Amino acid sequence: MIEIKDLSLWFDGQSLYDRFCMQVKKGEKVTLAGESGTGKTTFLHLILGFIPIQEGTVKIMDQPLNADNIEYIRSNIAYVPQELHLPLGTAGEMFYMPFGFRQNRDKKPDRKKTHQTLEALGLPEHLLDKNLDEISGGQKQRLAIGSALLLGKSILILDEPTASLDGKSIQRVALMVFNRKDLTVLSTSHNKWWIEQSDKIFNLDHHGTNP
């Protein structure tokens, strides 16, 4: 699903990756670990085509990551950033926003599926009626992850999905994410428990794998 070969990237004369290689198979749950400043979020942005490849090759679903294929690649990925800054009024608008795009309109969940997803995440359905400034960062994060899962994409990319969550909420999210056998997940995390649930760990401190 994701294949990286000999990826090298520099910023301001500093090497973030030096001939980095990675392979993620269908259904694998892979976590990028490492200290702040090692380029974890940058790596996700590169996978999404926001940052150009300087050296090496990247393939997503057997397609080279380039301008010709980027629309197809992004159409198969659901992405949840660490911080959500959206000019929206209510939590419901945020939750349903991805389903407003043309390619996702047929995926909009019915009320039953929405209720089941929110319940699994420990969120009351009436939360959707609240203004975004009335709910916590952890609630926003869980809403965004729930919405991303309902999109039914082949690949889910999560940037620090546990950053604003308490222990019980982390376990709820992990159950939903890691129990989906056909879903390929690439995440970044500092959370030891989340990392330990992963099939593979790549430690960017060392530009390589952490067995």
Secondary structure, DSSP 4 states (H G I P E B T S, - for coil): -EEEEEEEEEETTEEEEEEEEEEE-TT-EEEEE--TTSSHHHHHHHHTTSS---EEEEEETTEE-STTTHHHHHHTEEEE-SS-----SBHHHHHHGGGGSGGGGGG---HHHHHHHHHHTT--GGGGGSBGGGS-HHHHHHHHHHHHHHTT-SEEEEESTTTT--HHHHHHHHHHHHT-TT-EEEEE---HHHHHH-SEEEETTTTEE--
